[in-house]
Amino acid sequence: MNNIPFTISVLHDSYRNGTPLTEIVEQAYSRIALVNDPGIFIHMLNIEEVIAAARELGEFDDSKPLWGIPYVVKDNIDVEGMPTTAACPDFTYIAKDDAFVVKCLKEAGALLLGKVNLDQFATGLVGIRSPYTPPKNAIDPSIVPGGSSSGSAVSVAHGFACFSLGTDTAGSGRVPAALNNIVGLKPTLGAFSASGVVPACRTLDTISVFALTVEDAYKVFEVACKFDEADSYSRRISAKPLPTIPPKIIVGVPDPKSIKFFGDKIQEASFREGLDDLTKLGAEIIEIDFTPFYDVAQMLYEGAWIAERYTTIEKLMETNPDAIHPVTREIISAAEKFSSADVFRGMYRLEHLKRLAEPILAALDYLCVPTIPTFYKVEDLEKDPVTPNSNFGTYTNFVNLLDMCAASFPIGPRSDGRPGSLTLLAPAGKDAEIAVIGQEIQSRLQRKMGATDWPTPPFLQQKAGSVRANEIEIAVCGAHMSGLPLNKELTLRCGRFIRKASTANEYQFYALAGGPPDRPGLVRTEPGKGYEIELEVWALPKEELGFFMENIPYPLAIGTVQLNDGTNLKGFVCEAAGVHGAKNISDLKTWRRYVA
């Protein structure tokens, strides 16, 4: 019992079986002592305080999704009665209230251990830009821990915090995850309230989540994803249940000409191996020119957005600049060269680059990138404190500027033993979709979690048939199937893949004239005189059905389709008169075979 894995499901099973919460608290503090890294915490609660908070929780309460789960927060997030430093002693204040997200976690039963170190004012991706002793990488102390959420990532990797809160503007919720062999979930902007968070770039910030598994990170997401009227940037984002992975997904990756590893051939090989496993889940890999995304990324630190960082520390820069870390001061002081006109020019250029990226993203379901292009040691930063940091942001800096969500997750170790990592990216609101794919891949490839000896637990993907009361099943047989051109008409309306199916053997199948896109027609005949045609069943919110049907052209319609198990459901059918001039493809039995 003295080496119990700190995952939510294992801890909750232990509580149900009678393990006292105080024993878990003692284990957490024993692990902190064993790690013996004075750079992790800026403010650690003493064990007596945490045990007292544990006793206040009472008996195990299954209705609280995070009951008794130990966690830490990055020290730019407020906790009532504790100092908030943002890793700058002269900036320190005592928080009068909990940050909105911290309130959500406490209400769910989570147990705070303390506040942890970061790159000062959340400016950096290396994790050593702190006037406090920087934390050490949990996997290899010679490697940088990654920032700016360094302490948040290291705490989870060492196994004394089940999860942690970081923040992510330019990659600070993903880069440290890759460097410490854990999961980093960067929510859709506005899904988490920023109330009670010291901003880096107010318009681009989000609290992020670190955990040992994607499943745990998403459970925290479900708790914290709540609308906050007090936060003008909060959005009504739905924390959807983890869906079933569709049989076909289209994933874009940087093509050979534009992908960057800065000479790290081992990292390149690790990324390719990760993509191989993605294809086993049904992914079609599409190579794309990544230049537009790099152009967006470059704007974050070399454009007018650096002026937004200046707003947080303007008074300190004017009255006591020596209180700011030299590298941080050098980076943020660059804002002084920008004019208000430069800010608007930057906004115009960003919109132009977004327009260039739009058709690329429209043809894909997701992007997949290396979380980091290569590794850097602490000694590398001593020689050059800027270039390695910039390189770490290669695949992260553009994400918030393009309003995308992200999940970085471990894969198998590289050939040299360093941790491997992939990041999945998707448009805003698709947090659940990338989480379920990430969890499936992590459970297939990862051997150990973080810096612990705990094996990654198996992940049981949701089984088919989980249709909710506010949804209706729709059978699709053509371009609306997963991975095909019109599938977005379902996913953009919160459609969820449910299962594969086939019609009864009384249907003829046609490739209709016209297009693009090419469309099939499903026409019912007599029992035994047709074919069983492959379908996909999707669940669509009932309130979206009318909007979905508006885009269905003649001769197609939504009617009743009989399945080969004798059941009926709504789905695409075709009027018999509409198949004149069409090609009968019934013997192929599936639209995928025809389009191939």
N, C-alpha and C positions, 0 to 999 in steps of 0.2 A: 504493500500500500504506500510505501514511502517513495515510490517513483511513478505515481499515477500520471498518465498523459493529461496535460491540461488542454483538452478539447471540451466543447460544451456538452456533447452527448455523453462522453465518459464521466465528466464531473457530475452531471445530473443523474446518471445511473448509480454512481457512488452514493450520492445523497439519498436516493430512493432506497438503497440497500443499507442505510444507517450510518454512513460515514459522517462524522460531525464536521460542520463547516470550519470550526476552529482548527481541525487537523489539516485542512487544505490550506488555510492561512499560514500555519506553521511550516508546511512544505514549501510554500512560496518564499517565505523569508529564509528558509534553509538554503534554497537554491540561489537566492540573492547573495547570501554570504559565501556560498561556494564559488559563484562567478567572480566575486571580489573585484568588481570594476567600478571604481569611484566616479567614473565619468558618465554613468547611466542616469542617475537621478540628480535633479536639481533640488527637489523637495520630496523626500520620502516620508510617508507616515510611519510612525513607529508601530510595532506589532500590536501593542496594547490598544492603540486607536482603531486598528483594523479589526481586531477581535471584538471590540465593543460594538463596532458597526455591524459585524457579522451576527452578534447576538440580537441586535435590534431587528434583524430580518425575521427572527422567530423560526418556526418549523419550515421545512422545505415546502415551497409553494410552486407547484407545477404550472400554475397559471402565469407565473412571471418567467418570461423566456430566457432571462439572463440571471436567474436567482443564483447567488453564490459564486458568480464567475469573476475571478480576479482580473483587473485591467489597470492600465496606466494611460495618462494623457500627455501629449506634447505640451511643453510649458509656454505655449502661446494661446492656450485655451483656459478659460477661467474656471476655477473651482472655488466655491464660496469659502471665505476665510483663509485661503492659501495665497501665497504670493504668485503673481504672474510676472515672469522676467523677460520672456522672449529671448532668453540667453543674453541679456544686457543688464547687469546689476543696477546701473543708473536709471534704467527705465522702469524698475520694479514698482508694482502697486499691489495692494491686497484686494482681491476680488470681493465685491459686495454680494455677488450672486453667482450661481452656477451658470455656465454656458447652456443654451437651450438643449443641445445634444447631451450634455452631461446630465441634465435633469431627466431626459428620456431614459438614459441608461440606469440611473438610480431608481427610477420608478419601475424598471424592469428587473430590479434586484441585483444589478452588477455591483461589485465590491472594488472600490478604488484603493490602489496601493500607493500612488503618488504621481508626481509630475516629473517628466524626463527631458533630457537635454536635446538640443537642436542646433542647427546652423543659425546663427544670430539673425533675428527678424525673418526667419524662414527664407533666407537668401543663400541658396547654394544647394548643390546635389552631392556634396562630398562627405559632410558630417563632421568635419573637424574645424569649422569656422565658429568656434565658441570660446569665450574667455574662461569658461569653466573647463575642467579637464575633459577632452572629448572622449566619448565612449569608444570601445574597441569593437571591431567587427567580430561577430559571434562565431564565424566559421574559421577565419584566419586573421589574427590581429595585425598582420602586416598589411592587409588590404584596408582601404578606407571603409568605414561603416555605411557610408551613403547618407545623404541628407535631403532636405533639411531635417527630416523626421528620424534622425539617427537613433536617439534613445528609444523611441517608440518601436522601431524595428528590432533592435538588439534585445529589448525586453521580451518580446514574443519568441524570438529565435532561441533564447536561452531557456524558455519554458517556464518562467515564473509568472508571466502574464499570459492569460489565455488569449486576449486580444488587446489592442491598443488603438488610440486615436492619434492620427497624424494630421497633417494638412498637405494639400497638393495644389500648387499653382503651375509649376513647370515640370513636375515629375516627382515631387517629394514624397508621394505616397506609393511610388512604384520602384524607383531606383534603389532605395534602401531594402525593399523586399527582395529584389533580385540579388543583391550583394549578401543577404543573410539567409537565403534559402527559405523564404516564407511567402505568404500571399499579401498582395497589396490591392485593395479595392478602391478605385477612385470614382465616386458616384457622379451621376449627372449633376451639372452645376445647378444649385438651388434645391436639390433633393434633401440636403442637410442644411439646417439653419446655420448661419455664420454669427448669430448673436452670441456675444461673449468670446469672440475670437479676435486676437490682434491681427489685423489684416496685413498681408504682403501686397497683393494686388486685389483690392476689394471686388472688382468686377470679375475676377477670374479665380478666386479662391474657393476651395471646398475642404471641409474636414474629410479625412480619408480613414480607412480601416485596415489594420494589419492583423493577420491571424495565421494559424498554422495550416488551415484548410480554407478553401473558397467557401465551403458550406458554412463554416463558422463566421467568416467575414460577412456573408450575406444575411445570416441571422441577425447580426448587429445592424446591418443596413435596414432590415425590416423594422427594427425597433426605433432607429433614429430618423428614418425617412418620414418626417412629419412637417406639415406646413406651419410656418411661424409668421404670424401677422406682423410681428415687430421687426422682421428682417425684410427690407425692401427688395432683396434679391432672392427671397425664398420662392419656390415654385411648387405647384401642386403636382408632384411626381408620385406615381403609384408604385408602392413596393409589391410588385406582383409575385405570386408563388413561383418557385423554380419550375419552368416548363419541361416538357419532353423535348429532347433534341430532334429537330426535323431530320429526315433521312438524307436531305441534300442541302448543303449550305455553300455559298459562294464567298470565298475568302481572298482578299487582295493582299499581296506581299510586295515589298520592293523588288524590282527587277534587278538582274545582275549588274547592270550599268549604274544603277542609283543606290544600291544597298551599300551600307558603310559599316565596316568592322575595324577600321584603322589598323589593318595588318594582322588582326587576331584571327588566324585560320582556325583555331580550336573553337572559338566562339561561333564562327561561321558554320562549322560542322555541327555544332550543338543545335543551332537554329534549324538547320536542314533536318536533323533527326526529329526535332519537335514537330516540324511540318509533316513529316511522314506519319506521325501518330494522329495528327489532325485529319489527314486524308482517310484514316481508318474509321473516323466518325462520319464519313460521308462528305467531307469538304472537297470542293473543287478549288484548287489553288490557281489564282490568276495573278500573273506578274504584271506590275504597273510601274510606271515612271513616278518615283516618289518626290521629284523635284518640287512640285507645288507645296507639298507638306513641309519640306525643308525650308522653303521660302517663308512659310507662315511661322515656323519655329524660330527662325532668325529674328523675327520682329520682337519677340518677347523680351530679350535682353539687349538687343541692339537698336530697338526702336523706342518710341515714346512711352511704351508701357513701363519703362524703368522709372518714369516720372511718377507713376502711380505708387510705386514703392516709396518714393521720396515723401509722399504725404504723411505716411505713418510716423516717420522719424524726423520730420522737418525741424521741429523745435530743438531736438537734441543735436541735430547737425549744426544748427545756428549757435547754440549756447555751449555745447560740450562735445565737439566732434571726436575728441580723443576717447570718449566712452564707447565708441563704436569700433568693432573689430576692423583692423586696417583694410582687409580685403573687402569686407562688406561696405565699408565707407567708400572705397575706391569705386566699387560697382555702382552704388546708388548715387554717388555724387555726379555721375555722368548725366543725371537728369538735369543738372543745372545748365547744360548746353542746349536743351530743347526749348523751343518757344511754343506758345499756345497754337500757332499755325502748324508747327511740326506734329502736334498731337492730332489735329484734324487730318493732316496728310497721311499719318499712320493709320487712322481709321478708314480713310478712303482706300488705301492700299490693301488693308486687311479684307475689305469687302470685295475688292477685285480678286484677291487670291482665293477667297471663299468660292467665288463664282467659277474659278478654274477647277477647284476641287469637287464641286457639286456633281458634274457628270461622272467623274471617277467613282465617287461614293454611291451614286444612284445605281450603278451597275453591280454593286457588291452588297452582301449581307454584313460583312465584317472586314476589318483590317487585322492582320496579325504581323507583329514586329518583334524583333529582339527587344527585351526590356532595356538592356544596356548593350552598346556595341562592343565593349571590351571592359577589362578590369584595370584599376589603378591602385598602386600602393601608397601608403602614407608618405613615403620618401619621394614619390613622384610629385606630390603636391608641395613638398618643401622646395623643389626645384622650380615648379611652375604651378602657382595656385589657381590659375584661370583656365588654361586649355583643357585639362582633364575634366573639370567641372562642365565646361561647354560641351565636350564630347558626350558626357553622360546624358545630356538633354537631347541627343539626336532624335530619339524616337518618343520623346515625352513632351517637349516644349509646345508643340502645335495643338495638343489635344484639347485643352480648355479654350483656346482661341477659336477652335472649330466646334465647340459645344458638343463634345463627344464624351461618352463614359468609357471606363477602362478597367480591366482586371489583369493584373500580372500574377503569374503563378509559377511555382517550381516545376521543372521537368527533371529528367534524369541528370545526374552529375555529368559535367564535361569529362573528356578523356583525361584531363589533368587533375580531376577531383574537385575543381571549383563548381559552384552551383550553376545549373542551367535554368533559364527562365524565358517564358514567352509572355507577351501581352496581347490581349484581344481588345479591339476598339470597335465601338459601334455608335450610331447616332444617339442623341439624348433620349433617355427613357427606356433604353434596352438593357438596363443593368442586369435584369434576371436572365436574359438570353445569353449574355457573355459569361455570367457566373456559372450557369449549368454546364457550359462547354468546358470552361476552365477547370471545374471540379472533376469532370469526367477524365480529362487529360491528366491532371495532377495525380489522380488515384491510379491511373494506368502506369505512369512513368516514374513518379517520385518514390524513393526508397526510404529516406529518413526525413523527419520534419525539423526544419530549422537546424540548430546545432545539437539537437537531442538524439537519443538512440531510439526514439519512438517511430515505428513504421507508420506510413500514411494509411489511414483506415480506408476500407473499400467504400465506394460511393454507389448507392443504389439509385439509379435514375428513376424518376417518377414513371410509374406504369401508365399504360394507355387507359382512357376512359374517364379521366378526372374532369368531367364537364361540370361547371358551376351553374347555380340556379339562374344567374343573369346572362347565360350564354346559350347559343344555339349551334348545333353541329352543322357544318356545311361540307359536303363532299365535292372535291375538285379533281378534275381529271386531265387538265392541260396546263396552260401557261401560268396558272395560279399555284401550281405545286411548288414545293420548296426548291429553291435554287433556280427557278425559271423566271422569266421577265416580269410577270404580273404578280408574283408572290407578295411584293411590297403592298399591294392593295389590301392584303389581309393583315400583314404585320403592322402597317402604319395605323390600322384600326384595332390594334391590340389583339389580333388573331393569334391563336396558339395551336401548334401542331398537336394532334391527339393520337392518331394511329394511322397505319396503312390499312387498306381494305380493298375489296374487289366487288364488282357488281354481280348480280345474278347472271346466269348464262342466257340472257335474252336481250342483249344490247349489240347494236352495230356501232362502229366507231369510225368517224370520218375526219380527214384533214380538210377543213373548210377553205374555200377560196378567199382571197383578200389578205389583209395584213400589210405591214407588220403590226403587232406580233402575230405569228401564226397561231391559229386556234383550232381546237378539235370540236367535233359535235358528237354528242352521245344520244343515240336514238333507240327507243325501246321497240322491240319486235315481239314475237311470241316465245313463250318458254321453250328452251331447248333449241331454238333456232338462231341463237346469237352467241356471244362470247362473254367470258368474264373479263371485264376491263379493270385495270389497276386504278385505284383511287387513293387520295389522301383525305383524311377527315380532319378538319380544323374546327376549333371553337371560336366563335365570333360573338362579342357582346351584343345582346339583342338590340340595344339602342343604336348600334352601328350598322345593322343590317340594311336599313333603308338607304343610307348613304352608299353602302357597298353596291347595292342593286342598281343605283343610278347610272353606274358606269358599264353595265352589261349591255352589249349591243345585240341587235337582231342578227341571227335567228336564235341566239342563246337566251336562256331564262333560268330562273331558279324554280325547280319543280321537285317532285318526289322521286328518289332513286332507290331501287331495291337492291340490297346487298346479297351476297352469296350465302349468308347465314339466315336469310329470310326476313331480316329487319329492314325497315325503311327509314330514310332520313332525307333532309333537304339537300339539294345539290344542283350542279349545272346539268341542264338537259338542252336538247336542240329540237326545234320544230322540224318536222319531216320535210317540209317544203324548202328548208334552208340548205339541204344537202345536194341540190342540183348543181352539177359541176364540181362537186367535192370528190376527193379521193378516198375510197374505202380502205381503211388501214386496220380493220378489225382483227386480222390475224396477228398483228404485232402486239395487241392486248395492252399496250401502254404507250402513252404519249412520249415518254422519255426515249424509248427505242426509235420512235419516228424522228424526233428532233436530232438524235445522235447521228 
